[in-house]
């Protein structure tokens, strides 16, 4: 399993519209091979900052299956104009998973 992580800085006064459009965008990403789920969290200290966490089976599911799809073009059109600066996306694999 691969975790995609992106810090999203949304332009001022667009937070509510971004959140509404993000709900719509979830319909696009969820159709992609290897998609396992996603979470959008809002920063408490900085109200225009969000973190996106997406679980994928493989790195290729994100970088190839999603990013070369028609669904990605819809996602991009719906969401990319909200970001300033454009987010850096990184991928992580679990090394230790400890829960109580």
MODELLER restraints for C-alpha pairs under 7 A, 6 or more apart:
rsr = mdl.restraints
at = mdl.atoms
rsr.add(forms.Gaussian(group=physical.xy_distance, feature=features.Distance(at['CA:1:A'], at['CA:55:A']), mean=6.88, stdev=0.5))
rsr.add(forms.Gaussian(group=physical.xy_distance, feature=features.Distance(at['CA:1:A'], at['CA:56:A']), mean=5.85, stdev=0.5))
rsr.add(forms.Gaussian(group=physical.xy_distance, feature=features.Distance(at['CA:1:A'], at['CA:57:A']), mean=4.63, stdev=0.5))
rsr.add(forms.Gaussian(group=physical.xy_distance, feature=features.Distance(at['CA:1:A'], at['CA:58:A']), mean=5.99, stdev=0.5))
rsr.add(forms.Gaussian(group=physical.xy_distance, feature=features.Distance(at['CA:1:A'], at['CA:93:A']), mean=6.55, stdev=0.5))
rsr.add(forms.Gaussian(group=physical.xy_distance, feature=features.Distance(at['CA:2:A'], at['CA:55:A']), mean=5.88, stdev=0.5))
rsr.add(forms.Gaussian(group=physical.xy_distance, feature=features.Distance(at['CA:2:A'], at['CA:56:A']), mean=5.14, stdev=0.5))
rsr.add(forms.Gaussian(group=physical.xy_distance, feature=features.Distance(at['CA:2:A'], at['CA:57:A']), mean=6.02, stdev=0.5))
rsr.add(forms.Gaussian(group=physical.xy_distance, feature=features.Distance(at['CA:2:A'], at['CA:58:A']), mean=5.72, stdev=0.5))
rsr.add(forms.Gaussian(group=physical.xy_distance, feature=features.Distance(at['CA:2:A'], at['CA:59:A']), mean=6.19, stdev=0.5))
rsr.add(forms.Gaussian(group=physical.xy_distance, feature=features.Distance(at['CA:2:A'], at['CA:91:A']), mean=6.44, stdev=0.5))
rsr.add(forms.Gaussian(group=physical.xy_distance, feature=features.Distance(at['CA:2:A'], at['CA:92:A']), mean=5.70, stdev=0.5))
rsr.add(forms.Gaussian(group=physical.xy_distance, feature=features.Distance(at['CA:2:A'], at['CA:93:A']), mean=5.10, stdev=0.5))
rsr.add(forms.Gaussian(group=physical.xy_distance, feature=features.Distance(at['CA:3:A'], at['CA:53:A']), mean=6.59, stdev=0.5))
rsr.add(forms.Gaussian(group=physical.xy_distance, feature=features.Distance(at['CA:3:A'], at['CA:54:A']), mean=5.66, stdev=0.5))
rsr.add(forms.Gaussian(group=physical.xy_distance, feature=features.Distance(at['CA:3:A'], at['CA:55:A']), mean=4.77, stdev=0.5))
rsr.add(forms.Gaussian(group=physical.xy_distance, feature=features.Distance(at['CA:3:A'], at['CA:56:A']), mean=6.29, stdev=0.5))
rsr.add(forms.Gaussian(group=physical.xy_distance, feature=features.Distance(at['CA:3:A'], at['CA:91:A']), mean=5.46, stdev=0.5))
rsr.add(forms.Gaussian(group=physical.xy_distance, feature=features.Distance(at['CA:3:A'], at['CA:92:A']), mean=4.99, stdev=0.5))
rsr.add(forms.Gaussian(group=physical.xy_distance, feature=features.Distance(at['CA:3:A'], at['CA:93:A']), mean=6.23, stdev=0.5))
rsr.add(forms.Gaussian(group=physical.xy_distance, feature=features.Distance(at['CA:4:A'], at['CA:53:A']), mean=5.62, stdev=0.5))
rsr.add(forms.Gaussian(group=physical.xy_distance, feature=features.Distance(at['CA:4:A'], at['CA:54:A']), mean=4.95, stdev=0.5))
rsr.add(forms.Gaussian(group=physical.xy_distance, feature=features.Distance(at['CA:4:A'], at['CA:55:A']), mean=6.37, stdev=0.5))
rsr.add(forms.Gaussian(group=physical.xy_distance, feature=features.Distance(at['CA:4:A'], at['CA:89:A']), mean=6.84, stdev=0.5))
rsr.add(forms.Gaussian(group=physical.xy_distance, feature=features.Distance(at['CA:4:A'], at['CA:90:A']), mean=5.78, stdev=0.5))
rsr.add(forms.Gaussian(group=physical.xy_distance, feature=features.Distance(at['CA:4:A'], at['CA:91:A']), mean=4.50, stdev=0.5))
rsr.add(forms.Gaussian(group=physical.xy_distance, feature=features.Distance(at['CA:4:A'], at['CA:92:A']), mean=6.46, stdev=0.5))
rsr.add(forms.Gaussian(group=physical.xy_distance, feature=features.Distance(at['CA:5:A'], at['CA:52:A']), mean=5.72, stdev=0.5))
rsr.add(forms.Gaussian(group=physical.xy_distance, feature=features.Distance(at['CA:5:A'], at['CA:53:A']), mean=4.92, stdev=0.5))
rsr.add(forms.Gaussian(group=physical.xy_distance, feature=features.Distance(at['CA:5:A'], at['CA:54:A']), mean=6.73, stdev=0.5))
rsr.add(forms.Gaussian(group=physical.xy_distance, feature=features.Distance(at['CA:5:A'], at['CA:89:A']), mean=5.74, stdev=0.5))
rsr.add(forms.Gaussian(group=physical.xy_distance, feature=features.Distance(at['CA:5:A'], at['CA:90:A']), mean=5.30, stdev=0.5))
rsr.add(forms.Gaussian(group=physical.xy_distance, feature=features.Distance(at['CA:5:A'], at['CA:91:A']), mean=6.09, stdev=0.5))
rsr.add(forms.Gaussian(group=physical.xy_distance, feature=features.Distance(at['CA:6:A'], at['CA:51:A']), mean=5.73, stdev=0.5))
rsr.add(forms.Gaussian(group=physical.xy_distance, feature=features.Distance(at['CA:6:A'], at['CA:52:A']), mean=5.13, stdev=0.5))
rsr.add(forms.Gaussian(group=physical.xy_distance, feature=features.Distance(at['CA:6:A'], at['CA:53:A']), mean=6.82, stdev=0.5))
rsr.add(forms.Gaussian(group=physical.xy_distance, feature=features.Distance(at['CA:6:A'], at['CA:87:A']), mean=6.18, stdev=0.5))
rsr.add(forms.Gaussian(group=physical.xy_distance, feature=features.Distance(at['CA:6:A'], at['CA:88:A']), mean=5.96, stdev=0.5))
rsr.add(forms.Gaussian(group=physical.xy_distance, feature=features.Distance(at['CA:6:A'], at['CA:89:A']), mean=4.63, stdev=0.5))
rsr.add(forms.Gaussian(group=physical.xy_distance, feature=features.Distance(at['CA:6:A'], at['CA:90:A']), mean=6.54, stdev=0.5))
rsr.add(forms.Gaussian(group=physical.xy_distance, feature=features.Distance(at['CA:7:A'], at['CA:50:A']), mean=5.89, stdev=0.5))
rsr.add(forms.Gaussian(group=physical.xy_distance, feature=features.Distance(at['CA:7:A'], at['CA:51:A']), mean=4.60, stdev=0.5))
rsr.add(forms.Gaussian(group=physical.xy_distance, feature=features.Distance(at['CA:7:A'], at['CA:52:A']), mean=6.42, stdev=0.5))
rsr.add(forms.Gaussian(group=physical.xy_distance, feature=features.Distance(at['CA:7:A'], at['CA:87:A']), mean=5.83, stdev=0.5))
rsr.add(forms.Gaussian(group=physical.xy_distance, feature=features.Distance(at['CA:7:A'], at['CA:88:A']), mean=6.80, stdev=0.5))
rsr.add(forms.Gaussian(group=physical.xy_distance, feature=features.Distance(at['CA:8:A'], at['CA:49:A']), mean=5.75, stdev=0.5))
rsr.add(forms.Gaussian(group=physical.xy_distance, feature=features.Distance(at['CA:8:A'], at['CA:50:A']), mean=4.96, stdev=0.5))
rsr.add(forms.Gaussian(group=physical.xy_distance, feature=features.Distance(at['CA:8:A'], at['CA:51:A']), mean=5.85, stdev=0.5))
rsr.add(forms.Gaussian(group=physical.xy_distance, feature=features.Distance(at['CA:8:A'], at['CA:83:A']), mean=6.46, stdev=0.5))
rsr.add(forms.Gaussian(group=physical.xy_distance, feature=features.Distance(at['CA:8:A'], at['CA:87:A']), mean=5.56, stdev=0.5))
rsr.add(forms.Gaussian(group=physical.xy_distance, feature=features.Distance(at['CA:9:A'], at['CA:48:A']), mean=5.78, stdev=0.5))
rsr.add(forms.Gaussian(group=physical.xy_distance, feature=features.Distance(at['CA:9:A'], at['CA:49:A']), mean=4.61, stdev=0.5))
rsr.add(forms.Gaussian(group=physical.xy_distance, feature=features.Distance(at['CA:9:A'], at['CA:50:A']), mean=6.37, stdev=0.5))
rsr.add(forms.Gaussian(group=physical.xy_distance, feature=features.Distance(at['CA:9:A'], at['CA:83:A']), mean=5.49, stdev=0.5))
rsr.add(forms.Gaussian(group=physical.xy_distance, feature=features.Distance(at['CA:9:A'], at['CA:84:A']), mean=5.71, stdev=0.5))
rsr.add(forms.Gaussian(group=physical.xy_distance, feature=features.Distance(at['CA:9:A'], at['CA:85:A']), mean=6.61, stdev=0.5))
rsr.add(forms.Gaussian(group=physical.xy_distance, feature=features.Distance(at['CA:10:A'], at['CA:48:A']), mean=5.21, stdev=0.5))
rsr.add(forms.Gaussian(group=physical.xy_distance, feature=features.Distance(at['CA:10:A'], at['CA:49:A']), mean=6.29, stdev=0.5))
rsr.add(forms.Gaussian(group=physical.xy_distance, feature=features.Distance(at['CA:10:A'], at['CA:82:A']), mean=5.29, stdev=0.5))
rsr.add(forms.Gaussian(group=physical.xy_distance, feature=features.Distance(at['CA:10:A'], at['CA:83:A']), mean=4.76, stdev=0.5))
rsr.add(forms.Gaussian(group=physical.xy_distance, feature=features.Distance(at['CA:10:A'], at['CA:84:A']), mean=6.03, stdev=0.5))
rsr.add(forms.Gaussian(group=physical.xy_distance, feature=features.Distance(at['CA:11:A'], at['CA:48:A']), mean=6.97, stdev=0.5))
rsr.add(forms.Gaussian(group=physical.xy_distance, feature=features.Distance(at['CA:11:A'], at['CA:82:A']), mean=5.72, stdev=0.5))
rsr.add(forms.Gaussian(group=physical.xy_distance, feature=features.Distance(at['CA:11:A'], at['CA:83:A']), mean=5.99, stdev=0.5))
rsr.add(forms.Gaussian(group=physical.xy_distance, feature=features.Distance(at['CA:11:A'], at['CA:84:A']), mean=5.83, stdev=0.5))
rsr.add(forms.Gaussian(group=physical.xy_distance, feature=features.Distance(at['CA:12:A'], at['CA:48:A']), mean=6.76, stdev=0.5))
rsr.add(forms.Gaussian(group=physical.xy_distance, feature=features.Distance(at['CA:15:A'], at['CA:48:A']), mean=6.43, stdev=0.5))
rsr.add(forms.Gaussian(group=physical.xy_distance, feature=features.Distance(at['CA:18:A'], at['CA:82:A']), mean=6.81, stdev=0.5))
rsr.add(forms.Gaussian(group=physical.xy_distance, feature=features.Distance(at['CA:21:A'], at['CA:78:A']), mean=6.72, stdev=0.5))
rsr.add(forms.Gaussian(group=physical.xy_distance, feature=features.Distance(at['CA:25:A'], at['CA:75:A']), mean=5.54, stdev=0.5))
rsr.add(forms.Gaussian(group=physical.xy_distance, feature=features.Distance(at['CA:28:A'], at['CA:71:A']), mean=5.05, stdev=0.5))
rsr.add(forms.Gaussian(group=physical.xy_distance, feature=features.Distance(at['CA:28:A'], at['CA:75:A']), mean=6.55, stdev=0.5))
rsr.add(forms.Gaussian(group=physical.xy_distance, feature=features.Distance(at['CA:29:A'], at['CA:71:A']), mean=6.67, stdev=0.5))
rsr.add(forms.Gaussian(group=physical.xy_distance, feature=features.Distance(at['CA:32:A'], at['CA:65:A']), mean=6.62, stdev=0.5))
rsr.add(forms.Gaussian(group=physical.xy_distance, feature=features.Distance(at['CA:32:A'], at['CA:66:A']), mean=6.00, stdev=0.5))
rsr.add(forms.Gaussian(group=physical.xy_distance, feature=features.Distance(at['CA:33:A'], at['CA:61:A']), mean=6.20, stdev=0.5))
rsr.add(forms.Gaussian(group=physical.xy_distance, feature=features.Distance(at['CA:33:A'], at['CA:65:A']), mean=6.58, stdev=0.5))
rsr.add(forms.Gaussian(group=physical.xy_distance, feature=features.Distance(at['CA:34:A'], at['CA:56:A']), mean=5.37, stdev=0.5))
rsr.add(forms.Gaussian(group=physical.xy_distance, feature=features.Distance(at['CA:34:A'], at['CA:57:A']), mean=4.82, stdev=0.5))
rsr.add(forms.Gaussian(group=physical.xy_distance, feature=features.Distance(at['CA:34:A'], at['CA:58:A']), mean=6.75, stdev=0.5))
rsr.add(forms.Gaussian(group=physical.xy_distance, feature=features.Distance(at['CA:34:A'], at['CA:61:A']), mean=5.42, stdev=0.5))
rsr.add(forms.Gaussian(group=physical.xy_distance, feature=features.Distance(at['CA:35:A'], at['CA:55:A']), mean=6.36, stdev=0.5))
rsr.add(forms.Gaussian(group=physical.xy_distance, feature=features.Distance(at['CA:35:A'], at['CA:56:A']), mean=4.82, stdev=0.5))
rsr.add(forms.Gaussian(group=physical.xy_distance, feature=features.Distance(at['CA:35:A'], at['CA:57:A']), mean=6.59, stdev=0.5))
rsr.add(forms.Gaussian(group=physical.xy_distance, feature=features.Distance(at['CA:36:A'], at['CA:55:A']), mean=5.10, stdev=0.5))
rsr.add(forms.Gaussian(group=physical.xy_distance, feature=features.Distance(at['CA:36:A'], at['CA:56:A']), mean=5.44, stdev=0.5))
rsr.add(forms.Gaussian(group=physical.xy_distance, feature=features.Distance(at['CA:36:A'], at['CA:57:A']), mean=6.93, stdev=0.5))
rsr.add(forms.Gaussian(group=physical.xy_distance, feature=features.Distance(at['CA:37:A'], at['CA:54:A']), mean=5.90, stdev=0.5))
rsr.add(forms.Gaussian(group=physical.xy_distance, feature=features.Distance(at['CA:37:A'], at['CA:55:A']), mean=5.40, stdev=0.5))
rsr.add(forms.Gaussian(group=physical.xy_distance, feature=features.Distance(at['CA:38:A'], at['CA:53:A']), mean=5.46, stdev=0.5))
rsr.add(forms.Gaussian(group=physical.xy_distance, feature=features.Distance(at['CA:38:A'], at['CA:54:A']), mean=4.19, stdev=0.5))
rsr.add(forms.Gaussian(group=physical.xy_distance, feature=features.Distance(at['CA:38:A'], at['CA:55:A']), mean=6.10, stdev=0.5))
rsr.add(forms.Gaussian(group=physical.xy_distance, feature=features.Distance(at['CA:39:A'], at['CA:52:A']), mean=5.88, stdev=0.5))
rsr.add(forms.Gaussian(group=physical.xy_distance, feature=features.Distance(at['CA:39:A'], at['CA:53:A']), mean=5.15, stdev=0.5))
rsr.add(forms.Gaussian(group=physical.xy_distance, feature=features.Distance(at['CA:39:A'], at['CA:54:A']), mean=6.50, stdev=0.5))
rsr.add(forms.Gaussian(group=physical.xy_distance, feature=features.Distance(at['CA:40:A'], at['CA:50:A']), mean=6.79, stdev=0.5))
rsr.add(forms.Gaussian(group=physical.xy_distance, feature=features.Distance(at['CA:40:A'], at['CA:51:A']), mean=5.80, stdev=0.5))
rsr.add(forms.Gaussian(group=physical.xy_distance, feature=features.Distance(at['CA:40:A'], at['CA:52:A']), mean=4.66, stdev=0.5))
rsr.add(forms.Gaussian(group=physical.xy_distance, feature=features.Distance(at['CA:40:A'], at['CA:53:A']), mean=6.44, stdev=0.5))
rsr.add(forms.Gaussian(group=physical.xy_distance, feature=features.Distance(at['CA:41:A'], at['CA:50:A']), mean=5.48, stdev=0.5))
rsr.add(forms.Gaussian(group=physical.xy_distance, feature=features.Distance(at['CA:41:A'], at['CA:51:A']), mean=5.24, stdev=0.5))
rsr.add(forms.Gaussian(group=physical.xy_distance, feature=features.Distance(at['CA:41:A'], at['CA:52:A']), mean=6.54, stdev=0.5))
rsr.add(forms.Gaussian(group=physical.xy_distance, feature=features.Distance(at['CA:42:A'], at['CA:49:A']), mean=6.14, stdev=0.5))
rsr.add(forms.Gaussian(group=physical.xy_distance, feature=features.Distance(at['CA:42:A'], at['CA:50:A']), mean=4.38, stdev=0.5))
rsr.add(forms.Gaussian(group=physical.xy_distance, feature=features.Distance(at['CA:42:A'], at['CA:51:A']), mean=6.50, stdev=0.5))
rsr.add(forms.Gaussian(group=physical.xy_distance, feature=features.Distance(at['CA:43:A'], at['CA:49:A']), mean=5.42, stdev=0.5))
rsr.add(forms.Gaussian(group=physical.xy_distance, feature=features.Distance(at['CA:43:A'], at['CA:50:A']), mean=5.57, stdev=0.5))
rsr.add(forms.Gaussian(group=physical.xy_distance, feature=features.Distance(at['CA:56:A'], at['CA:62:A']), mean=6.80, stdev=0.5))
rsr.add(forms.Gaussian(group=physical.xy_distance, feature=features.Distance(at['CA:66:A'], at['CA:72:A']), mean=5.88, stdev=0.5))
